[in-house]
Amino acid sequence: MIISMKAGATQAQVAHVIEKIESYGYQAHPIYGQERVVIGAIGNGQMKDHIQSLESAPGVDSVMPILKPFKLVGRELKKEKTFVRVGDNIEVGNSHFIVMAGPCSVESREQLMTTAVAVKEAGAQILRGGAYKPRTSPYDFQGLEEEGLKLLAEAREATGLKVVTEVLSDGQVSLVAEYADIVQVGARNMQNFALLKKLGKCGRPILLKRGMSSTVREFLLSAEYIVSEGNPHVILCERGIRTFETYTRNTLDLSAVPLLNELSHLPVVVDPSHGTGKRSLIKPMAKAAVAAGADGLLIEVHPNPEEAFSDGPQSLQPAEFADLMQAVRQYAAIENRRM
């Protein structure tokens, strides 16, 4: 249920409604807007039995049911776009357009530092890099683990870039959150519900990637797991889905971007590197992502893609990334987005 308070409702009246909601066995999620307070009542049960009582409470303007299964991340509860703050000076969402760039895997200090300096000079605000790598084959490179996290922290100190890196299990959350500014959930873990619940309490922004065979509904419900556990700072990432097409690694579903913006207030970024798997397609799909309404990009960059431990064919060289950034700036300006 959505309880909309009247403009000018007092703090005491809001507190009274929250107390009533909780007495019925529901969680209350107040959202404080510029003109009024809206309170979401979330839980299982027959809230319709209590509508009349809530409508009669002082300061209440209206009570409406939430029809979508994703209660907290949907537009029904919160009309305004959410922006996720990363550190003191970066906002993902709103009118800001953010670019996260770096290697698929952290391989060495030299590789990471070279890439970090290059993407910083080109205009990226956040450094991406995998310290823990989920691989289809157990014989492929699995990442440098905590040593990789330390190198990411060192690169942040040297360049000022914030860091996003992936977590693979709920047991790693505390360690990864200690080093990362944004904790990434990969496509394979989108429905790892134990992990999502743990991330709801980790105190870091979360970059949630869409599963390779997941519907938009399933994607938003995974975000709901995180938000319902107390962490509203979730960034959605469209990274391509698995289809019958074989010329590309995945099918980048750019229609999901305006759809997610229509259904949810959470910011949306696009990963054209994984979405296509082809270096030649990354720049045009990055430009298309801006036009589709994305709030940012996630791009793989490597100083020598031919020698990359993973995802070399979809990694841009630093000069190619700088060229992409120049093109994206032009498109962002057309869409009235600030980089």
N, C-alpha and C positions, 0 to 999 in steps of 0.2 A: 504494500500500500504506500501511496504517496500522500503525506499530510502537508498541505501548503498553508503556512501561517499567514495571517493578514499582515499587510505592510504596517510596521510600527508595533507589532506584537512584542511584549516585554520579555526579558530573559526569564522571568518567573513563569510566564505562560508557556514558553518553549520547554523549560525544565519540567513543568507539569505534564505536558503531552509526552515527553520522552519517558517520564516515570510511568504513565499509563500504558504506553507501548510495551515497556519492559515487564510490567505486571501481567500482561497477556502472554508473556513467554517469547516475545520477539526481540530482535536486535534493532536498536534505533541508530540511524545514520543521518545526523543532521548536516545539511549543506547550507552554509551562510552566504547568501547572495547580497548584492548591493542594496536591494530594496526589501527583500523578505527572506525568511528561513523556510527551507523545504526539508522535511524529515522523511526518510525512507524507513518503513517498518518491514524487516526482512526475516523470514522464517517459514516453517511449515505449520499449516493449521488453517483455520477458518476465520481469517481476519474480518471477513464480511459480517461476522456476528458482532463485531465491535465498532462497525462504522458509525452507527448512530451516536454511540457514546463519545467517540472522538470528534464527530462533527459538532457536538454540543459543548465541547471544551472551550474555555475562553481563549480568544486569539486565533482560533482555527478558521481558515477561510474555506477550504474544501478538502475532501478525502477521495482519492481515486485509486483503483487497483492498478498494479503493474502487470501488464499483459505479457511482456517478453520474459523468457526464462532467465535471461541475464539481467538481474535487478539493479546492481550497483554500477555496472559499466555501461548501461544503456542510457539512451537519450530521454527516456521517460522520466527518470529521476532527476537527471542533471542536463539541462538544455545547453549550458555554456560549455565550450571546448575546454578540456583540462590541459594544462601545460605542466610538464614534469621538469622540476628544477634539478640540475646536476651541478653541484658545487655552488659557488656564489654568483657566477656570471653566465651560465648556460641554461637556456630554457628550451625544451623540446615541445613543440606545439605553439599555440598562439599564432603570431605572425612570423615566428622565427623558423628558418630552414637550417637544419643541422646536418653535417656530413661526418660520418664515422668511417675511418679508413685505416687500413693496416694489413698485415699478413694474416693468412688463414691460421698459420701456426707460428708460435714463437720458436725459432730454431737456434738462434745464437744472439749474443749481445750485439755484435756487429750488424747482423741482418736487421734486428729490431731498431737499433738506433738510427741506422741509415734510413730506414723506412719512416720512422717517426719524424725525423727532421724534414724529410721530403714532403710528407703529407701536411705537416704544420705550415711549411712555406707555401704550399698550394692553397691553404685556407681551411683545412679540416680542423674541427674543434675537439674531436674525440678519437683516440687511438684504439683500434680493435686489434685483437690478437689472441689466439687460443693457447692457453697453457695446458688445458686438459682437452683432448680431442676424441670425440666418439667416432670410431672408424668401423666400417662394415666388416673389414678383415681384421682379425686379431694380430696379424703380422705387420700391419701398417703402423706408421709412426703415431704414437699415442700422446705425444706432447711432453714438455719438460716438467710439467706438474708445478710444484711449489717454486722451483728454480725459475720457471717461466713467469710466475706471478711476481717474483722479485725483480726480474728484468723489466716487466711492465711498469712496476713502481719506479724503477730507476729511470725509465724513459719518460714517465710523467714528470719526475723531478727535473729532468734535463730540458724538457720542451714546454712544460705547462699544459700539455694536453691531458684531458681526462681519459680514463681507461674503461673500456667495456670488455669483459671476458666471460667465457662460458663456465657454468657449473654443471656437473654431470649427475650428482646424487645429493640427497638431503644431508648426508654426512659431510659433504664438502662446503656447505653453505657458509659456515662461520669463517673458514679459512679464506675462501674466495672473496667474501664480503670485506674481509680485513684489507685486501689489496685493491679491489675494484671500486670504481665510482658507479658503474652500472653492472649489474649481474645479468648475464644472458642465459636464457633457456633455449636450447637448440630445438630444431624440428622434431628430433626423435624423442625429446622429453616433454613435448607440449602437454601430454596427458599423463605425466608422472605426477599423480595427485599428492603423494607424500612430499615430493620436492616442492610443488606449488604452495602447499600449506606452510612449509618451512620458510619459503621466500616471503610469505605474507607477514612474517615477523622479523625479517632480517635487517630492516631499516635502510635498505638501499633501493634505488630505482631498479626496475626490472625491464629488460628487453625480452619480450616474449615472441618467439618465432612461430609462425604457423606450421603445423605438421604437414608433412609432404602429401598426405591423403586426407586432410581434415577439411570439413566444411567450415564456413564462416560461423555458423552457430556453435560448433564445437570449439572453435578458436576463442570466441567471446566467453564461452563458459569456462574455459581454462583461465582466462584473465579474471573471471569472477571468483575463482578459487583463491587467487592471490589477494584481490581486493577485499573479499569477505573475511580474510584473516587479519585485516588491519592495515594493509599496505596499498594505498591508492595510487602509488607512483609507478604505473605500468605503461610501457610503450609497446604498441603492437608492431610486428614486423612481417610484412608479406614477402616471402622468399621463394615463391614458386611452388607449384603442386605437381604431383606425378600424374601424367596422362599417357596416352598411347604414342605421343610424339617422341621420336628418337633423335632428331637433328639437334635438339637442345637438351640440356641436362634435366631441366624441369620446364614447365609451362608457367611463365610469370603472369599471374592473374591480376593485372592492373585494374580490372573492374572491381576487385575487392577493396581498393583504396576508397573510392567514393562511397561504396556500400558500407564499409566500416565507419566512415565519417557520418553517414546517415544514421546508422544504428547505435553508435557509441560515441561518447565524448572523449575517449582516450586518443592520444596522438598516434599517428601511423607513419612508419618509415618503410622503405622498400630496399630490398637486397637484390639488385640486378645481377650480381656476380653469381650467386647460387641460383637465381631465378632463370638464368640462361645457360651458364656454364661455358660461355663463349666470349672471349675477350672482345671480339668485334661487335658484339651486341650490347655491351654494357653501357656505352655512351648514349646510344639512341634510346634505350629503355630508361636510363637515368633521367633524360630530358622528358620522356613521356610521363615518368612518375611525378615530376613537378607539376605538369599540366593536369594530372589526375587528382591532385590535391594532397599529395604526400607531405609530411612534415620534415622529412629528411631521407638520407640515403646511407646505406651500409655497403662499402666498397672494399674489395680485396686488392691490396697493392703489395708488390714484392720487388726488391731491387734486381732480382734475376729469376724470373718465373720459370725458366728452363731447369733450374736447380732446386725449385721449391719442393719441400718435403710433402706438401699436399696442395691440391687445387691450382697448380701452375697454369693450366690452360685458361682459367678464368681470372687470373691475377693481372692487373695492369702494372706496367713499369711506371716509375715516378713521373716521367715526362708525359706519358699517356694520361695519368691521373690529373696532372696540372691542366692538360688540354680539356679534360672532362669538366673540371671545376670552372674553367672559363665559360664553357657552354652552359653549365647549370646556372651560373650567376645571371646570365642573360635571360634564361627562362624564369628564374625566381623573381626577377624584377618585373617581368610581364604579369606575374601572378601576385604582385605586391607582397612578396615574401622577403624578409631580411636574412642575409647570411652573415 
